[in-house]
Amino acid sequence: MTAQTYPFDTRALTDPVDARSVAEFWRGIRAKRPSPVGAVVVWIIIGVVGVMILLPMLGLSLFSIALAGDTGPARFAVAVPVLLTVVIAAVGIPLAFRAARIRRVTAFRIAQFAAANGMTYEHRVDDPPLPGMIFQRGSSRVATSLVRGHSPRFVEFGNHQYTTGSGKNRTTHTWGYVAVKLDVPLPNIVLDALGNNTLGTNLPASFSRDQRLSLEGDFDRYFSLYCPQGYEADALYLFTPDVMARFIDHAAQLDVEIVDDWMFLYMQRQASTTDAATWAWLFGAVGALMTKFDQWARWRDDRLREAQAVATSPAPVSAQPGPSAVGAEPSAGGALPFAPPAGMLTPPPGVAVQGRRLRRTLPWMTIVVVLLVIGFTVVPHVLGALGMMLLR
């Protein structure tokens, strides 16, 4: 079966834009998300402080040049701050305006691209409420340039960033992602693409190796698949050979996470972009998998059937003589005095507790760094103390 294709129009990503249309679009964005009062105050303070510092420097430099007279070296020395200020202003201000204009035009193009293809655009969402691993880490979490499709199912393309650490160790992490809403919750399964790894996994989380499941064919050459222990048969039901082939053909450079009733595709560059080739790739990957989600919708967790059977089991039979359950008439409320066989129960959509999340471990690089720090700090002190004790 060939993958389902979804034609799309990319002209909005490259066509010339009208400056007035961009300005009107940006006014609409600002109206939906007005700048916080605190941010406005900070920028005002920065501007005032900058003026208070630069103007006295310029005045002092000009006054010094006037006092220096015809002395060449002195005049040159006092003229340097003036020249630096002029150069910074002449170069920095136009570059800042140009960068701001590029950001606005990029957002406008992506919004027009979304509209041309029957999708919607959201400029920014703080702390997006998604269960994927990249949305649960760090601070200052924000998703930008969100393009959302609503048919035949909800799909969201976006860029996400968060920060970890503090001070000099503060790091900003950026990701592109595709979020696809599924019909039913599924076990937490991760496909770590081997083609985009360097020293170990590039994912922000590591998983216990006893949760690694080897699949047939060439799948292990492209992905490391992790599923909760006890859910190996369920993973084999979900990842049939035809599903595995589609992941290999269309998503071999994308990390995949299935969690709750979502599937996420992750990449370490922008997914929502003005690059038409990136959109073609992502649309192709989603279109190739779309027809298989109906198969996944039929999955049920047998552990919930067992829990349901236990919950509906009858109370212990009294030892006192009474009518036999066999052939007994329904009670006044209409319920039989015994539970139906477990095989007749249909488990509801959902995942038992043990399958909802994978067990995580520390990344091996973190362990190596910790051991090196211990080796270069603690060990020398211990050896020095032992040496001092031996010398006494």
Secondary structure, DSSP 4 states (H G I P E B T S, - for coil): -PPP------GGGTS---HHHHHHHHHHHHHHSPPPHHHHHHHHHHHHHHHHHHHHHHHHHHHHHHHHTT-HHHHHHHHHHHHHHHHHHHHHHHHHHHHHHHHHHHHHHHHHHHHHTT-EEEEEEES----SGGGSSSEEEEEEEEEEE-SSS-EEEEEEEEEES-GGG-EEEEEEEEEEEEEEEEEEEEEEEGGG-SSS--SS-EE-GGGEE--STTHHHHEEEE--TT-HHHHHHHS-HHHHHHHHHH-TTSEEEEEEEEEEEEESS-SSSS-HHHHHHHHHHHHHHHTTHHHHHT---HHHHHHHHHHTPPPPPPSS----STTPPP-TTS--SSPPPGGG--PPS---HHHHS--EE--HHHHHHHHHHHHHHHHHHHHHHHHHHHH-
